């Protein structure tokens, strides 16, 4: 299951992670976000420890969204060694998200 990320646990779970982390910036009122959620859950269940999947609610965590320049949602960022290495904006297919982790 994708973990809920907040300003409290973001550094520990994402920036200090020794494995890649896919982070979904979303909101409860965003229909494309709701459509993307089951795809992210599938990727999370298939991770087998190779990567983590997390979610940031932009309404609850506006500072995190601002820190990473999130202007549209859903936006998915992939972090490796604390740095953003991949980015996807909007509703995309599972294969496109999986490719970001490679």
TAZIGI-V50230 format. One record per residue. N is the residue number from 1. PHI is phi in radians with two decimals (999 if undefined). PSI is psi in whole degrees, 0 to 359 (none if undefined). OMEGA is omega in whole degrees, -180 to 180 (NA if undefined). Layout:
BEGIN
N,PHI,PSI,OMEGA
N,PHI,PSI,OMEGA
END
This chain:
BEGIN
1,999,139,179
2,-1.15,136,-179
3,-1.49,148,176
4,-1.42,123,-179
5,-1.82,138,178
6,-2.33,174,178
7,-1.08,338,-180
8,-1.27,319,-175
9,-1.93,0,-174
10,-1.08,313,-179
11,-1.05,313,-179
12,-1.12,310,-172
13,-1.40,331,-174
14,-1.97,298,-173
15,-1.17,328,-180
16,-1.72,8,-178
17,-1.25,141,177
18,-1.61,2,174
19,-2.18,158,180
20,-1.05,148,179
21,-2.26,124,175
22,-1.65,123,-177
23,-2.06,123,179
24,-1.72,119,174
25,-1.65,121,-169
26,-2.54,176,173
27,-2.57,154,-176
28,-1.13,331,-177
29,-1.54,359,-173
30,-1.61,110,-178
31,-1.10,315,176
32,-1.05,328,178
33,-1.11,317,180
34,-1.13,326,179
35,-1.28,330,-180
36,-1.38,333,-174
37,-0.93,312,-179
38,-1.14,330,178
39,-1.15,316,179
40,-1.15,323,177
41,-1.11,319,177
42,-1.05,313,179
43,-1.08,321,179
44,-1.08,317,-179
45,-1.21,335,-179
46,-1.58,358,-172
47,-1.10,320,-179
48,0.87,37,177
49,1.42,359,-179
50,-1.37,334,180
51,-2.79,170,177
52,-2.09,155,175
53,-2.17,130,179
54,-2.35,164,-178
55,-2.28,138,175
56,-2.09,117,175
57,-1.36,113,-174
58,-1.18,336,177
59,-1.31,324,180
60,-1.44,334,-175
61,-2.27,61,-178
62,-1.09,331,-180
63,-1.17,321,177
64,-1.15,317,179
65,-1.06,317,180
66,-1.16,320,-179
67,-1.01,326,-178
68,-1.86,15,173
69,1.14,34,-179
70,-1.29,116,-180
71,-1.93,334,-180
72,-2.28,150,176
73,-2.28,150,-1
74,-1.30,141,170
75,-2.12,131,178
76,-1.98,126,176
77,-2.00,142,174
78,-1.93,125,179
79,-1.83,135,170
80,-2.31,129,-179
81,0.92,39,176
82,1.38,3,-178
83,-2.05,146,175
84,-1.29,123,-179
85,-2.00,341,179
86,-2.52,155,-179
87,-2.57,140,176
88,-2.41,133,-180
89,-2.07,133,178
90,1.63,180,-180
91,-1.35,122,180
92,-2.27,167,-180
93,-1.36,159,-180
94,-0.99,319,-178
95,-1.08,325,179
96,-1.20,320,177
97,-1.18,317,180
98,-1.05,323,180
99,-1.11,331,179
100,-1.14,334,-178
101,-1.44,349,-176
102,-1.42,none,NA
END
